[in-house]
Amino acid sequence: MITMGIDMGAKTIKVVILKDGKVAARSIVVAGFEVEKMAKEAIDQAMNEAGVAREDIEKVISTGAGEKQAPFYDETKSVVGCDSLGAAFLHPTVRCVIDVGAEEGRGMRCDETGKILDFEVNEKCAAGAGAFTEAMSRALEVKLEELGPLSLKATEDVPMNAQCTVFAESEVVTMVHNNVPKENMAKAVHDAMASRITSMVRKIGFEKDVVLVGGVAKNIGFVHSLNSDLGLEVIVPEEPEFVGALGAALAAAGWKGGA
């Protein structure tokens, strides 16, 4: 059976194609302003890689913030449901999934099959999402991909307001004027963001194993701060940004978890 999962994220579009329960192809593109056009591009890339045509795909499930903007799909499924299913497929011991994307963070508690037991979403402020690190990297005049490694060189903890990106940017300006080293400011950024996510996760309760998905999972500075805040080491899949699309493709194949 060949199925496709499309994750129409706020910043990027991810596509995963499964053949008999195994990943045959994956693709990712920046969503931009022409979302449907870019989604088609991502789909075409994945189909070319998998060597399949549209008519070969038996079922397509779309998920994500723009799930209904996908060029075609048979069903839609919630992001939390797809994240949990994908995480359970990759790591059967998962009991909590944290997804930190560009615009929002989510925490999910699940059973051994990936079924959602409870969840919480942080969508009111970018302070708990990837947009926060992007804004802070600009304020610090540091490349986004360098922010994480830089934070690991910090020599001391510096408190930062994580309730609002605007206030946090103002704090960065103050720190710069006070000659606070950039590495300490970088750590403060990740600590503040991790604190926001941890607070959200504690509302639903969590236990091992905890899997971190979404593009921000690639930021080693954030992962380090989150581990410290949670008091455990989260599991980061090899391709964390594709877990939602994988879950959608699994749902399309009828995978119920635990297998």
BATIRO-990008 format. One line per field, with one value per atom (N, C-alpha, C): residue number from 1; chain; atom name; x, y, z. Coordinates in steps of 0.02 Angstrom, whole numbers, always signed. Example, Ala and Ser with C-alpha at 12.3 -4.5 7.8 and 13.67 -1.06 7.14 Angstrom:
2
n: [1  1  1  2  2  2]
chain: [A  A  A  A  A  A]
atom: [N  CA  C  N  CA  C]
px: [+660  +615  +660  +642  +684  +645]
py: [-284  -225  -165  -112  -53  +2]
pz: [+390  +390  +390  +354  +357  +394]
END
This chain:
259
n: [1  1  1  2  2  2  3  3  3  4  4  4  5  5  5  6  6  6  7  7  7  8  8  8  9  9  9  10  10  10  11  11  11  12  12  12  13  13  13  14  14  14  15  15  15  16  16  16  17  17  17  18  18  18  19  19  19  20  20  20  21  21  21  22  22  22  23  23  23  24  24  24  25  25  25  26  26  26  27  27  27  28  28  28  29  29  29  30  30  30  31  31  31  32  32  32  33  33  33  34  34  34  35  35  35  36  36  36  37  37  37  38  38  38  39  39  39  40  40  40  41  41  41  42  42  42  43  43  43  44  44  44  45  45  45  46  46  46  47  47  47  48  48  48  49  49  49  50  50  50  51  51  51  52  52  52  53  53  53  54  54  54  55  55  55  56  56  56  57  57  57  58  58  58  59  59  59  60  60  60  61  61  61  62  62  62  63  63  63  64  64  64  65  65  65  66  66  66  67  67  67  68  68  68  69  69  69  70  70  70  71  71  71  72  72  72  73  73  73  74  74  74  75  75  75  76  76  76  77  77  77  78  78  78  79  79  79  80  80  80  81  81  81  82  82  82  83  83  83  84  84  84  85  85  85  86  86  86  87  87  87  88  88  88  89  89  89  90  90  90  91  91  91  92  92  92  93  93  93  94  94  94  95  95  95  96  96  96  97  97  97  98  98  98  99  99  99  100  100  100  101  101  101  102  102  102  103  103  103  104  104  104  105  105  105  106  106  106  107  107  107  108  108  108  109  109  109  110  110  110  111  111  111  112  112  112  113  113  113  114  114  114  115  115  115  116  116  116  117  117  117  118  118  118  119  119  119  120  120  120  121  121  121  122  122  122  123  123  123  124  124  124  125  125  125  126  126  126  127  127  127  128  128  128  129  129  129  130  130  130  131  131  131  132  132  132  133  133  133  134  134  134  135  135  135  136  136  136  137  137  137  138  138  138  139  139  139  140  140  140  141  141  141  142  142  142  143  143  143  144  144  144  145  145  145  146  146  146  147  147  147  148  148  148  149  149  149  150  150  150  151  151  151  152  152  152  153  153  153  154  154  154  155  155  155  156  156  156  157  157  157  158  158  158  159  159  159  160  160  160  161  161  161  162  162  162  163  163  163  164  164  164  165  165  165  166  166  166  167  167  167  168  168  168  169  169  169  170  170  170  171  171  171  172  172  172  173  173  173  174  174  174  175  175  175  176  176  176  177  177  177  178  178  178  179  179  179  180  180  180  181  181  181  182  182  182  183  183  183  184  184  184  185  185  185  186  186  186  187  187  187  188  188  188  189  189  189  190  190  190  191  191  191  192  192  192  193  193  193  194  194  194  195  195  195  196  196  196  197  197  197  198  198  198  199  199  199  200  200  200  201  201  201  202  202  202  203  203  203  204  204  204  205  205  205  206  206  206  207  207  207  208  208  208  209  209  209  210  210  210  211  211  211  212  212  212  213  213  213  214  214  214  215  215  215  216  216  216  217  217  217  218  218  218  219  219  219  220  220  220  221  221  221  222  222  222  223  223  223  224  224  224  225  225  225  226  226  226  227  227  227  228  228  228  229  229  229  230  230  230  231  231  231  232  232  232  233  233  233  234  234  234  235  235  235  236  236  236  237  237  237  238  238  238  239  239  239  240  240  240  241  241  241  242  242  242  243  243  243  244  244  244  245  245  245  246  246  246  247  247  247  248  248  248  249  249  249  250  250  250  251  251  251  252  252  252  253  253  253  254  254  254  255  255  255  256  256  256  257  257  257  258  258  258  259  259  259]
chain: [A  A  A  A  A  A  A  A  A  A  A  A  A  A  A  A  A  A  A  A  A  A  A  A  A  A  A  A  A  A  A  A  A  A  A  A  A  A  A  A  A  A  A  A  A  A  A  A  A  A  A  A  A  A  A  A  A  A  A  A  A  A  A  A  A  A  A  A  A  A  A  A  A  A  A  A  A  A  A  A  A  A  A  A  A  A  A  A  A  A  A  A  A  A  A  A  A  A  A  A  A  A  A  A  A  A  A  A  A  A  A  A  A  A  A  A  A  A  A  A  A  A  A  A  A  A  A  A  A  A  A  A  A  A  A  A  A  A  A  A  A  A  A  A  A  A  A  A  A  A  A  A  A  A  A  A  A  A  A  A  A  A  A  A  A  A  A  A  A  A  A  A  A  A  A  A  A  A  A  A  A  A  A  A  A  A  A  A  A  A  A  A  A  A  A  A  A  A  A  A  A  A  A  A  A  A  A  A  A  A  A  A  A  A  A  A  A  A  A  A  A  A  A  A  A  A  A  A  A  A  A  A  A  A  A  A  A  A  A  A  A  A  A  A  A  A  A  A  A  A  A  A  A  A  A  A  A  A  A  A  A  A  A  A  A  A  A  A  A  A  A  A  A  A  A  A  A  A  A  A  A  A  A  A  A  A  A  A  A  A  A  A  A  A  A  A  A  A  A  A  A  A  A  A  A  A  A  A  A  A  A  A  A  A  A  A  A  A  A  A  A  A  A  A  A  A  A  A  A  A  A  A  A  A  A  A  A  A  A  A  A  A  A  A  A  A  A  A  A  A  A  A  A  A  A  A  A  A  A  A  A  A  A  A  A  A  A  A  A  A  A  A  A  A  A  A  A  A  A  A  A  A  A  A  A  A  A  A  A  A  A  A  A  A  A  A  A  A  A  A  A  A  A  A  A  A  A  A  A  A  A  A  A  A  A  A  A  A  A  A  A  A  A  A  A  A  A  A  A  A  A  A  A  A  A  A  A  A  A  A  A  A  A  A  A  A  A  A  A  A  A  A  A  A  A  A  A  A  A  A  A  A  A  A  A  A  A  A  A  A  A  A  A  A  A  A  A  A  A  A  A  A  A  A  A  A  A  A  A  A  A  A  A  A  A  A  A  A  A  A  A  A  A  A  A  A  A  A  A  A  A  A  A  A  A  A  A  A  A  A  A  A  A  A  A  A  A  A  A  A  A  A  A  A  A  A  A  A  A  A  A  A  A  A  A  A  A  A  A  A  A  A  A  A  A  A  A  A  A  A  A  A  A  A  A  A  A  A  A  A  A  A  A  A  A  A  A  A  A  A  A  A  A  A  A  A  A  A  A  A  A  A  A  A  A  A  A  A  A  A  A  A  A  A  A  A  A  A  A  A  A  A  A  A  A  A  A  A  A  A  A  A  A  A  A  A  A  A  A  A  A  A  A  A  A  A  A  A  A  A  A  A  A  A  A  A  A  A  A  A  A  A  A  A  A  A  A  A  A  A  A  A  A  A  A  A  A  A  A  A  A  A  A  A  A  A  A  A  A  A  A  A  A  A  A  A  A  A  A  A  A  A  A  A  A  A  A  A  A  A  A  A  A  A  A  A  A  A  A  A  A  A  A  A  A  A  A  A  A  A  A  A  A  A  A  A  A  A  A  A  A  A  A  A  A  A  A  A  A  A  A  A  A  A  A  A  A  A  A  A  A  A  A  A  A  A  A  A  A  A  A  A  A  A  A  A  A  A  A  A  A  A  A  A  A  A  A]
atom: [N  CA  C  N  CA  C  N  CA  C  N  CA  C  N  CA  C  N  CA  C  N  CA  C  N  CA  C  N  CA  C  N  CA  C  N  CA  C  N  CA  C  N  CA  C  N  CA  C  N  CA  C  N  CA  C  N  CA  C  N  CA  C  N  CA  C  N  CA  C  N  CA  C  N  CA  C  N  CA  C  N  CA  C  N  CA  C  N  CA  C  N  CA  C  N  CA  C  N  CA  C  N  CA  C  N  CA  C  N  CA  C  N  CA  C  N  CA  C  N  CA  C  N  CA  C  N  CA  C  N  CA  C  N  CA  C  N  CA  C  N  CA  C  N  CA  C  N  CA  C  N  CA  C  N  CA  C  N  CA  C  N  CA  C  N  CA  C  N  CA  C  N  CA  C  N  CA  C  N  CA  C  N  CA  C  N  CA  C  N  CA  C  N  CA  C  N  CA  C  N  CA  C  N  CA  C  N  CA  C  N  CA  C  N  CA  C  N  CA  C  N  CA  C  N  CA  C  N  CA  C  N  CA  C  N  CA  C  N  CA  C  N  CA  C  N  CA  C  N  CA  C  N  CA  C  N  CA  C  N  CA  C  N  CA  C  N  CA  C  N  CA  C  N  CA  C  N  CA  C  N  CA  C  N  CA  C  N  CA  C  N  CA  C  N  CA  C  N  CA  C  N  CA  C  N  CA  C  N  CA  C  N  CA  C  N  CA  C  N  CA  C  N  CA  C  N  CA  C  N  CA  C  N  CA  C  N  CA  C  N  CA  C  N  CA  C  N  CA  C  N  CA  C  N  CA  C  N  CA  C  N  CA  C  N  CA  C  N  CA  C  N  CA  C  N  CA  C  N  CA  C  N  CA  C  N  CA  C  N  CA  C  N  CA  C  N  CA  C  N  CA  C  N  CA  C  N  CA  C  N  CA  C  N  CA  C  N  CA  C  N  CA  C  N  CA  C  N  CA  C  N  CA  C  N  CA  C  N  CA  C  N  CA  C  N  CA  C  N  CA  C  N  CA  C  N  CA  C  N  CA  C  N  CA  C  N  CA  C  N  CA  C  N  CA  C  N  CA  C  N  CA  C  N  CA  C  N  CA  C  N  CA  C  N  CA  C  N  CA  C  N  CA  C  N  CA  C  N  CA  C  N  CA  C  N  CA  C  N  CA  C  N  CA  C  N  CA  C  N  CA  C  N  CA  C  N  CA  C  N  CA  C  N  CA  C  N  CA  C  N  CA  C  N  CA  C  N  CA  C  N  CA  C  N  CA  C  N  CA  C  N  CA  C  N  CA  C  N  CA  C  N  CA  C  N  CA  C  N  CA  C  N  CA  C  N  CA  C  N  CA  C  N  CA  C  N  CA  C  N  CA  C  N  CA  C  N  CA  C  N  CA  C  N  CA  C  N  CA  C  N  CA  C  N  CA  C  N  CA  C  N  CA  C  N  CA  C  N  CA  C  N  CA  C  N  CA  C  N  CA  C  N  CA  C  N  CA  C  N  CA  C  N  CA  C  N  CA  C  N  CA  C  N  CA  C  N  CA  C  N  CA  C  N  CA  C  N  CA  C  N  CA  C  N  CA  C  N  CA  C  N  CA  C  N  CA  C  N  CA  C  N  CA  C  N  CA  C  N  CA  C  N  CA  C  N  CA  C  N  CA  C  N  CA  C  N  CA  C  N  CA  C  N  CA  C  N  CA  C  N  CA  C  N  CA  C  N  CA  C  N  CA  C  N  CA  C  N  CA  C  N  CA  C  N  CA  C  N  CA  C  N  CA  C  N  CA  C  N  CA  C  N  CA  C  N  CA  C  N  CA  C  N  CA  C  N  CA  C  N  CA  C  N  CA  C  N  CA  C  N  CA  C  N  CA  C  N  CA  C  N  CA  C  N  CA  C  N  CA  C  N  CA  C  N  CA  C  N  CA  C  N  CA  C  N  CA  C  N  CA  C  N  CA  C  N  CA  C  N  CA  C  N  CA  C  N  CA  C  N  CA  C  N  CA  C  N  CA  C  N  CA  C  N  CA  C]
px: [+42  +0  +44  +26  +63  +19  +46  +8  +52  +20  +56  +31  +78  +60  +87  +46  +67  +59  +113  +111  +118  +62  +61  +77  +140  +162  +160  +166  +164  +224  +281  +341  +364  +358  +379  +325  +329  +283  +323  +301  +336  +291  +321  +284  +322  +285  +314  +271  +304  +270  +292  +243  +256  +238  +281  +266  +267  +208  +202  +233  +218  +239  +311  +347  +416  +421  +464  +471  +505  +470  +496  +525  +499  +524  +499  +537  +517  +542  +507  +529  +506  +541  +524  +537  +491  +500  +475  +498  +474  +405  +357  +288  +281  +313  +310  +239  +227  +161  +116  +145  +106  +105  +66  +66  +47  -7  -29  +22  +52  +104  +164  +185  +243  +227  +165  +144  +148  +126  +129  +202  +245  +317  +345  +326  +349  +323  +259  +228  +263  +275  +309  +379  +415  +482  +479  +432  +425  +405  +357  +335  +391  +431  +488  +538  +552  +600  +575  +510  +481  +467  +468  +454  +382  +336  +265  +228  +169  +126  +67  +29  -28  -77  -89  -138  -113  -48  -22  -35  -48  -57  -129  -137  -204  -241  -204  -237  -189  -215  -176  -210  -171  -197  -156  -191  -159  -166  -114  -115  -79  -76  -40  -86  -56  -94  -133  -105  -138  -163  -186  -205  -253  -299  -349  -323  -261  -230  -188  -185  -149  -184  -146  -176  -229  -219  -267  -257  -310  -306  -373  -371  -432  -463  -419  -442  -392  -414  -367  -364  -310  -302  -264  -280  -250  -174  -140  -67  -46  -82  -62  -70  -122  -134  -79  -59  -7  +61  +76  +139  +146  +94  +94  +102  +66  +69  +139  +166  +233  +286  +281  +329  +326  +265  +255  +283  +277  +304  +380  +412  +485  +513  +476  +499  +440  +428  +370  +365  +420  +418  +395  +379  +359  +294  +293  +232  +214  +260  +248  +284  +249  +278  +276  +331  +334  +351  +310  +320  +330  +389  +401  +415  +367  +373  +386  +375  +390  +345  +281  +232  +202  +206  +177  +210  +200  +225  +167  +176  +123  +152  +113  +134  +79  +97  +47  +67  +19  +29  -7  +26  -3  +9  -27  -16  +33  +41  +91  +75  +13  -6  -2  +14  +16  -51  -99  -164  -158  -186  -182  -224  -193  -230  -246  -201  -210  -161  -176  -129  -140  -89  -91  -55  -80  -50  -34  +26  +47  +42  -11  -21  -32  -26  -41  +20  +79  +139  +196  +237  +292  +349  +344  +397  +407  +357  +364  +369  +397  +402  +465  +477  +538  +546  +490  +493  +530  +527  +561  +637  +664  +736  +757  +714  +730  +735  +686  +686  +747  +763  +820  +887  +892  +954  +966  +912  +918  +939  +909  +926  +999  +1024  +1093  +1143  +1116  +1157  +1200  +1165  +1197  +1155  +1188  +1152  +1111  +1051  +1006  +1038  +1073  +1104  +1163  +1187  +1244  +1220  +1156  +1130  +1135  +1117  +1118  +1188  +1235  +1304  +1334  +1317  +1343  +1319  +1256  +1228  +1262  +1290  +1324  +1390  +1413  +1476  +1465  +1402  +1384  +1421  +1439  +1475  +1431  +1372  +1326  +1255  +1207  +1136  +1114  +1076  +1049  +973  +933  +860  +834  +781  +749  +674  +636  +563  +543  +505  +483  +410  +379  +307  +291  +339  +326  +390  +389  +449  +471  +424  +441  +479  +455  +489  +558  +562  +626  +677  +655  +701  +726  +681  +701  +754  +745  +793  +861  +860  +923  +961  +925  +956  +989  +954  +981  +1043  +1041  +1099  +1159  +1146  +1201  +1234  +1192  +1218  +1256  +1238  +1272  +1331  +1348  +1406  +1401  +1340  +1331  +1357  +1400  +1427  +1371  +1381  +1330  +1312  +1362  +1347  +1298  +1305  +1260  +1189  +1186  +1121  +1088  +1128  +1102  +1072  +1106  +1080  +1015  +1014  +954  +894  +905  +852  +823  +868  +845  +815  +843  +814  +744  +734  +668  +617  +638  +593  +578  +629  +619  +572  +579  +536  +462  +450  +382  +354  +395  +373  +363  +409  +404  +341  +326  +266  +204  +203  +147  +141  +198  +199  +179  +199  +182  +107  +71  -2  -35  -6  -36  -3  +54  +92  +134  +191  +234  +275  +294  +338  +381  +433  +475  +436  +454  +503  +470  +509  +484  +519  +481  +509  +497  +549  +545  +545  +494  +489  +481  +480  +475  +544  +546  +610  +655  +627  +667  +705  +685  +719  +791  +807  +875  +921  +891  +929  +958  +1023  +1053  +1052  +1051  +1047  +980  +926  +860  +852  +876  +871  +906  +965  +1002  +963  +934  +894  +832  +800  +739  +754  +810  +830  +840  +873  +886  +822  +775  +712  +667  +667  +625  +657  +722  +757  +766  +767  +778  +804  +823  +847  +793  +772  +721  +752  +711  +733  +718  +769  +759  +767  +713  +718  +769  +790  +841  +816  +752  +723  +662  +673  +617  +563  +581  +532  +482  +497  +453  +405  +407  +367  +292  +269  +198  +175  +214  +197  +200  +248  +252  +189  +167  +107  +46  +43  -14  -13  +47  +53  +36  +55  +39  -37  -68  -141  -176  -149  -178  -173  -120  -110  -149  -182  -222  -182  -120  -77  -106  -117  -149  -99  -36  +14  +25  +82  +97  +122  +127  +149  +221]
py: [-60  +0  +62  +110  +173  +229  +266  +322  +383  +441  +504  +545  +576  +623  +691  +742  +811  +853  +883  +927  +999  +1034  +1104  +1151  +1156  +1197  +1271  +1312  +1384  +1410  +1378  +1401  +1353  +1289  +1240  +1188  +1157  +1104  +1040  +987  +924  +870  +825  +770  +705  +654  +587  +537  +493  +440  +373  +331  +264  +211  +161  +102  +42  +12  -45  -31  +28  +45  +69  +77  +101  +166  +212  +277  +267  +288  +283  +350  +405  +471  +523  +577  +635  +697  +752  +816  +873  +929  +988  +1050  +1098  +1162  +1218  +1278  +1336  +1354  +1365  +1378  +1443  +1496  +1560  +1587  +1629  +1660  +1620  +1580  +1538  +1467  +1458  +1396  +1335  +1340  +1283  +1264  +1314  +1301  +1266  +1289  +1259  +1188  +1178  +1111  +1062  +1085  +1043  +1026  +1075  +1064  +1010  +1015  +966  +896  +893  +829  +799  +841  +817  +790  +825  +803  +734  +726  +663  +606  +620  +569  +548  +596  +580  +537  +554  +516  +445  +438  +372  +332  +367  +335  +314  +357  +342  +400  +385  +435  +447  +501  +517  +459  +425  +370  +308  +306  +249  +256  +318  +332  +318  +271  +249  +297  +331  +378  +433  +494  +552  +586  +599  +637  +700  +755  +820  +842  +874  +899  +966  +997  +1060  +1121  +1179  +1242  +1256  +1237  +1250  +1186  +1139  +1073  +1075  +1123  +1127  +1162  +1185  +1218  +1169  +1107  +1057  +1049  +1038  +1032  +978  +924  +869  +828  +796  +753  +717  +661  +623  +641  +654  +672  +721  +752  +792  +759  +770  +744  +795  +801  +851  +843  +898  +897  +855  +863  +826  +751  +732  +661  +632  +671  +648  +646  +697  +699  +638  +624  +569  +502  +493  +430  +420  +473  +469  +455  +487  +477  +406  +379  +311  +259  +274  +229  +226  +284  +287  +265  +281  +265  +238  +172  +141  +154  +174  +187  +258  +298  +367  +371  +418  +431  +505  +545  +617  +643  +683  +713  +789  +820  +894  +915  +958  +982  +1058  +1080  +1152  +1172  +1206  +1227  +1302  +1329  +1400  +1447  +1430  +1476  +1456  +1392  +1371  +1308  +1296  +1236  +1194  +1128  +1082  +1029  +1008  +953  +900  +837  +783  +726  +700  +640  +584  +528  +474  +405  +355  +287  +252  +186  +149  +144  +159  +156  +224  +276  +343  +379  +348  +379  +437  +494  +554  +545  +557  +555  +626  +673  +743  +784  +847  +890  +963  +1003  +1074  +1110  +1167  +1205  +1276  +1298  +1366  +1404  +1443  +1478  +1553  +1577  +1647  +1693  +1663  +1703  +1663  +1697  +1663  +1644  +1665  +1650  +1575  +1535  +1463  +1428  +1463  +1434  +1457  +1428  +1443  +1516  +1551  +1622  +1662  +1638  +1673  +1672  +1613  +1608  +1648  +1650  +1690  +1764  +1787  +1858  +1874  +1828  +1839  +1836  +1793  +1788  +1854  +1884  +1949  +2002  +2001  +2051  +2044  +1982  +1970  +1975  +1983  +1985  +1922  +1865  +1800  +1758  +1720  +1676  +1626  +1611  +1567  +1499  +1471  +1405  +1406  +1467  +1473  +1487  +1503  +1523  +1465  +1405  +1347  +1330  +1320  +1305  +1360  +1423  +1479  +1475  +1456  +1454  +1402  +1351  +1298  +1323  +1381  +1409  +1458  +1464  +1512  +1496  +1548  +1541  +1555  +1585  +1597  +1606  +1595  +1601  +1674  +1696  +1764  +1758  +1784  +1779  +1821  +1796  +1834  +1822  +1874  +1868  +1828  +1774  +1732  +1742  +1791  +1800  +1838  +1875  +1915  +1927  +1916  +1925  +1998  +2045  +2116  +2134  +2110  +2124  +2092  +2031  +1995  +2032  +2059  +2097  +2159  +2190  +2248  +2229  +2169  +2145  +2132  +2107  +2094  +2160  +2212  +2277  +2300  +2291  +2309  +2268  +2203  +2160  +2182  +2200  +2223  +2285  +2331  +2393  +2377  +2322  +2302  +2256  +2248  +2207  +2134  +2107  +2036  +1997  +1947  +1908  +1877  +1874  +1848  +1776  +1736  +1666  +1660  +1705  +1705  +1727  +1775  +1798  +1743  +1707  +1652  +1598  +1583  +1533  +1558  +1622  +1652  +1644  +1653  +1646  +1575  +1525  +1455  +1435  +1460  +1445  +1472  +1533  +1565  +1526  +1506  +1468  +1400  +1366  +1301  +1305  +1359  +1369  +1374  +1408  +1416  +1348  +1309  +1243  +1195  +1196  +1152  +1166  +1230  +1250  +1222  +1223  +1196  +1121  +1086  +1013  +990  +1027  +1008  +1010  +1049  +1053  +987  +950  +886  +827  +840  +786  +750  +725  +690  +637  +587  +535  +510  +473  +446  +397  +392  +431  +492  +546  +608  +617  +626  +636  +708  +740  +810  +810  +840  +843  +915  +925  +993  +1020  +1071  +1099  +1124  +1149  +1176  +1120  +1058  +1001  +995  +1029  +1028  +1078  +1121  +1172  +1142  +1128  +1094  +1136  +1202  +1246  +1240  +1238  +1230  +1161  +1110  +1041  +1037  +1068  +1068  +1102  +1160  +1197  +1159  +1127  +1088  +1028  +993  +937  +958  +1015  +1040  +1057  +1087  +1108  +1049  +998  +940  +890  +893  +847  +778  +775  +712  +729  +677  +687  +668  +716  +702  +664  +626  +590  +633  +644  +683  +636  +624  +581  +607  +564  +584  +640  +639  +692  +720  +760  +781  +822  +858  +901  +861  +797  +756  +712  +714  +668  +678  +740  +753  +724  +735  +708  +632  +604  +531  +505  +538  +517  +519  +570  +576  +518  +501  +445  +379  +372  +311  +305  +362  +362  +343  +367  +351  +277  +245  +173  +132  +166  +130  +104  +130  +106  +130  +84  +101  +107  +94  +98  +31  +26  -34  -92  -82  -137  -127]
pz: [+0  +0  +0  -42  -46  -20  +29  +58  +62  +71  +76  +134  +170  +223  +204  +210  +195  +258  +280  +338  +315  +313  +289  +347  +364  +420  +405  +456  +448  +408  +416  +381  +326  +338  +288  +276  +217  +198  +192  +227  +226  +196  +158  +127  +140  +160  +169  +130  +92  +56  +86  +102  +129  +78  +73  +34  +81  +91  +136  +205  +231  +299  +306  +250  +253  +214  +238  +206  +138  +86  +18  -5  +23  +4  +54  +57  +97  +62  +73  +44  +89  +82  +122  +81  +83  +48  +94  +82  +119  +92  +137  +116  +75  +99  +64  +59  +8  +0  -47  -90  -136  -109  -57  -19  -62  -99  -138  -192  -223  -274  -243  -184  -151  -126  -105  -83  -141  -199  -259  -276  -267  -280  -233  -169  -120  -137  -157  -175  -236  -287  -347  -332  -288  -269  -236  -190  -155  -202  -247  -293  -341  -363  -406  -370  -307  -268  -256  -244  -230  -294  -351  -414  -422  -397  -402  -434  -461  -490  -443  -456  -413  -407  -463  -463  -424  -409  -371  -296  -275  -203  -183  -137  -119  -72  -29  +17  +38  +44  +64  +123  +175  +232  +241  +249  +259  +331  +357  +426  +428  +485  +492  +492  +504  +508  +444  +387  +322  +290  +331  +305  +246  +245  +192  +129  +132  +74  +32  +53  +15  -53  -108  -175  -180  -144  -142  -80  -55  +3  +10  +44  +57  +124  +172  +240  +271  +325  +366  +434  +469  +537  +577  +642  +685  +689  +699  +706  +766  +822  +882  +870  +834  +820  +776  +725  +679  +713  +753  +789  +834  +871  +919  +883  +828  +791  +761  +731  +702  +754  +812  +866  +893  +900  +925  +876  +812  +760  +765  +774  +777  +844  +898  +966  +1006  +1004  +1037  +1112  +1144  +1216  +1233  +1182  +1195  +1235  +1283  +1321  +1321  +1296  +1290  +1228  +1189  +1128  +1134  +1120  +1119  +1048  +1020  +952  +955  +935  +934  +861  +832  +762  +758  +699  +687  +726  +730  +758  +825  +843  +906  +932  +997  +1029  +1053  +1054  +1076  +1121  +1170  +1212  +1212  +1204  +1201  +1247  +1285  +1324  +1288  +1278  +1238  +1269  +1243  +1267  +1219  +1229  +1190  +1115  +1097  +1026  +992  +1031  +1004  +1010  +1044  +1054  +1103  +1086  +1129  +1191  +1249  +1313  +1337  +1320  +1339  +1298  +1288  +1252  +1271  +1257  +1272  +1214  +1194  +1139  +1161  +1144  +1158  +1092  +1084  +1020  +1028  +1089  +1102  +1094  +1096  +1091  +1059  +1019  +985  +1032  +1096  +1143  +1155  +1137  +1144  +1077  +1026  +960  +924  +866  +829  +810  +800  +782  +835  +898  +952  +942  +926  +915  +854  +803  +744  +761  +800  +820  +863  +909  +954  +917  +866  +828  +791  +766  +732  +782  +841  +892  +915  +916  +938  +880  +819  +758  +752  +763  +758  +709  +666  +620  +660  +637  +674  +688  +639  +648  +697  +713  +760  +831  +839  +905  +955  +934  +978  +1003  +957  +978  +1022  +1006  +1045  +1117  +1127  +1195  +1239  +1208  +1247  +1276  +1254  +1279  +1337  +1358  +1412  +1476  +1512  +1576  +1636  +1624  +1679  +1654  +1699  +1681  +1687  +1638  +1638  +1628  +1674  +1666  +1609  +1576  +1522  +1523  +1505  +1503  +1441  +1452  +1396  +1381  +1411  +1401  +1337  +1311  +1252  +1214  +1149  +1107  +1108  +1107  +1108  +1171  +1229  +1292  +1293  +1266  +1265  +1223  +1166  +1123  +1160  +1198  +1238  +1289  +1319  +1369  +1336  +1275  +1240  +1229  +1211  +1202  +1267  +1323  +1388  +1404  +1390  +1402  +1361  +1298  +1254  +1285  +1309  +1340  +1404  +1436  +1498  +1485  +1421  +1401  +1422  +1423  +1437  +1376  +1387  +1330  +1288  +1223  +1178  +1194  +1214  +1229  +1289  +1338  +1395  +1375  +1329  +1304  +1262  +1224  +1183  +1227  +1282  +1329  +1362  +1378  +1408  +1362  +1297  +1247  +1250  +1249  +1248  +1315  +1370  +1436  +1441  +1416  +1420  +1378  +1320  +1276  +1306  +1333  +1364  +1424  +1462  +1520  +1499  +1445  +1419  +1398  +1363  +1340  +1399  +1446  +1504  +1545  +1553  +1590  +1556  +1490  +1452  +1461  +1458  +1464  +1534  +1584  +1653  +1666  +1626  +1634  +1618  +1571  +1551  +1587  +1619  +1651  +1600  +1621  +1574  +1610  +1572  +1597  +1539  +1554  +1501  +1459  +1395  +1360  +1329  +1325  +1295  +1228  +1175  +1109  +1087  +1062  +1039  +963  +932  +860  +837  +772  +744  +728  +687  +665  +720  +775  +830  +866  +857  +888  +862  +807  +779  +813  +855  +891  +955  +955  +1013  +1076  +1068  +1126  +1161  +1121  +1149  +1181  +1147  +1174  +1242  +1247  +1310  +1366  +1350  +1400  +1420  +1371  +1385  +1429  +1414  +1456  +1528  +1537  +1605  +1641  +1605  +1634  +1652  +1609  +1621  +1669  +1675  +1719  +1688  +1622  +1586  +1516  +1480  +1412  +1362  +1323  +1272  +1214  +1179  +1120  +1059  +1018  +956  +897  +858  +800  +749  +704  +655  +610  +591  +550  +586  +639  +682  +648  +595  +561  +519  +506  +464  +503  +569  +609  +599  +592  +580  +513  +461  +394  +395  +432  +439  +472  +526  +561  +516  +473  +426  +376  +351  +304  +338  +400  +438  +449  +466  +475  +410  +354  +289  +275  +302  +291  +341  +389  +439  +497  +506  +561  +627  +674  +738  +795  +781  +834  +867  +899  +937  +895  +830  +786  +764]
END
